[in-house]
């Protein structure tokens, strides 16, 4: 088996839609590289953001993008949609 390819990363899917983040609890592997695939299925722009994880990603309506995380420590991190402040979720690494 050769070196790990980006395609071998665990992929965790998140949907953002006009002020709603699904799922509200995003479970990810701790201490492991993974890809967070974010789809904006709504009609307005969204911005996936976590102050604690120092990550943000803006997406136009109808687009999909990804964030690669090298590793994160076990724990619970707040995430939100910067364009829809009522939209909140938890990213749980375990």
C-alpha positions, 0 to 999 in steps of 0.5 A: 500500500502506498502513501495515504492519498487525500481521497483516503481521508475520512469525510464528514459532511455538513449541510448549511441552509439559510441559517440552519447547520445540519447536523447540529452535532458534527462528530469527527475523529480526534487526532486524525486528519479528516476532511469537512465537506460543507454544502450550502443548499440554501439560497443565501451565502453562508460562512462556516466558522469556528473561533476556537479552531481558527477556521472559516469558509464562506460559500455561495448559495448552491456550492460545496467546499471542504476544509482539511483538518490536520488533527484536532484534540478531543473536545467540543468546539463551537461552530456557527454561520457568520452570516446567520448568527442564529445558526450554531452547531457543535463539532465533537472530536473523539 
